C-alpha cells in the first residue's frame, strides 16, 4: 500500500536506473547536445565546454561510443595531409575526436 501511494521508485531514480554508475542523464544529454552543436568534439573541448574534468568528459564520450551514439576517430598526419581512421573503443588517447554516429 505504501509503494502504491508513494510509488515504488521516484521518477528520477527510474530515469537513472538504466545508466552505469557515474553517468548522469542530465549531463549525458548536455554532452550529446555539445557533440551535435560542434559537429564533433575532442575530450579537451568537451571538458572546457561543460566545465568538467577531462576524465569525466572521456567517461561520457566513451559511454556514447559504447551505445553507438558516437564514433571515436583520430587524425593521422601524413605529408601535410590529414586522413581519418576509425578506432576501437577504449583507446586511451586524449587526442580522440568524437562525432555523432551517422550510420
N, C-alpha and C positions, 0 to 999 in steps of 0.2 A: 504494500500500500504506500509506503514512504517513497519507494522508487517511482511509483506511478505519479505521485504528487510532485516530487522534485525532479523526476527524470533519473534514469539510471546513470547518466553521464551528462555533464554540462555540454553545451554546444561547442565551445572552444576545444574541449578535450576530444570531442568526436571528430572535429576537423583535423586536429593534430595527430590523431591516432595512427593514420597510415604513413606518417613520415618517420624517418630514422631519428634516433636520439641526436640532438644538437642541430636539427634543421627545423626552423620555424616557418609556418605557412606564410605569414605576413612578409618576412624577409625574403623568402623564396619568390614570392610574387614581385617584389621590388627588383630582385636580381634578373628575373625574366624580362621585366619592363626595360631595364637598362640595356640588356643584350639586344633587345629588339630596337630600342631607340638609337643605339650607337652602331647597329648593324654588325656587331661583333665587338669583343672586348678582351683585353688581357686581364690577368689576375690583378696586376698593379692598378690598372684603370678601374676595375670593379671595386677594389679596396678604397681608392680615393673617392669614387663616386658615391659609395654608401657610407664612408667613414668607419669602415671596419678593418680588422687586421687582414693581411694577405692570406693567412691560414684560414680565416673564416670565409673570405671570398673564394678561395680554392675549394673549400668543402662544398659550398653551394654550387659552384660551377661543375665540379666533378659529379655531384648528385644529378644535375641536369643532363650530363652526358650519360650517366647510368640509366636514366629513364628515357633516353632517346629524344630529349627536347633540344639538346645542343650537341654539336660536334666540336672536338678539340683539334686544332691544327697548329702547325708551326711553320715558319718560313725558313727555307733553306736557301742561303745566298750562294749563287754560283756566277762568277764572271759578271758582276753588276746586274744580274737578273734574278728576280725572286721567283721561286716556284713553291707550291704548297704541297704538303704531304699530310694525309690524314693519319693521326697517331692513335695507338691503342689507349684505352682508359688507364688511368693511374700512372701516367708519366710524371715524374717529379721534376718539373722544369717550370721555372717562373716565367719563361718566355712563350708559353702556350697562348693561343688566341682562340676564343670560344665564339661560335656563331650558332644561331638557331638552325636546327636540322630541317632542311627543306624537303628531304625525301624520306 
